[in-house]
Structure formats: C-alpha cells, structure tokens
C-alpha cells in the first residue's frame, strides 16, 4: 500500500505543479512539502526515541 501512496503523491505533485498550474515554483514547493513532511516526522520520532532511551549527542558521534 505504501508504494501506491508514494506513486500517487508523486503523480499528483507532478500534475498540479507542472500541468495544472504550469509553474516550476509550484512544483518545487509541492515536491518539497511531499518529501519534507515525512522526513521531518522521521527525524522527530528518532530524536524522541533517542531521548527516551538516554542516548546523548556524544554517543551519536557529536564531538561538540
């Protein structure tokens, strides 16, 4: 099911941004949104899990 959602959102993004609106900027914005939201969700969930398990930045390799 996930693969079908990815293909459908990609097709919708392409259609709306390039065919319907006919603007590269609209395509770029919709494409960034489609890819950015899942990425930020994964980063948030990873950071939340890491904080619950007591993983520190130093353990992850941050020499800061």
C-alpha positions in Angstrom: 0.0 0.0 0.0 2.8 2.4 0.8 4.3 2.1 -2.7 1.0 3.1 -4.2 0.7 6.1 -2.0 4.2 7.3 -3.0 3.5 6.8 -6.7 0.1 8.6 -6.3 1.5 11.6 -4.4 4.4 11.9 -6.9 1.9 11.8 -9.8 -0.3 14.4 -8.1 2.6 16.6 -7.4 3.8 16.5 -10.9 0.3 17.1 -12.3 -0.5 20.0 -10.0 2.8 21.7 -10.3 3.6 21.2 -14.0 0.4 20.5 -15.8 -2.4 22.3 -13.9 -0.5 25.4 -12.6 2.3 25.3 -15.2 4.9 26.7 -12.8 8.3 25.3 -11.8 7.9 27.1 -8.4 4.6 25.4 -7.7 6.1 22.0 -8.5 9.2 22.7 -6.3 7.0 23.8 -3.3 4.7 20.8 -3.6 7.6 18.4 -4.1 9.5 19.8 -1.1 6.3 19.5 1.0 5.7 15.9 0.0 9.3 14.9 0.8 9.9 17.2 3.7 7.0 16.3 6.0 7.8 12.6 6.1 11.5 13.4 6.6 10.8 15.8 9.5 8.4 13.2 11.0 11.1 10.5 11.0 13.7 12.9 12.5 11.2 13.9 15.2 10.4 10.2 16.0 14.1 9.3 16.1 15.0 12.2 18.4 12.1 11.4 20.7 13.1 7.7 20.9 16.7 8.6 21.4 15.9 11.0 24.3 13.7 8.3 25.9 16.5 5.7 25.8 19.1 8.1 27.2 21.2 8.4 24.0 23.2 11.6 24.1 24.7 13.6 21.3 28.2 12.4 22.4 27.1 8.8 21.9 25.9 9.6 18.4 29.4 10.9 17.5 29.0 14.6 18.1 32.3 15.8 19.3 30.9 19.2 20.2 
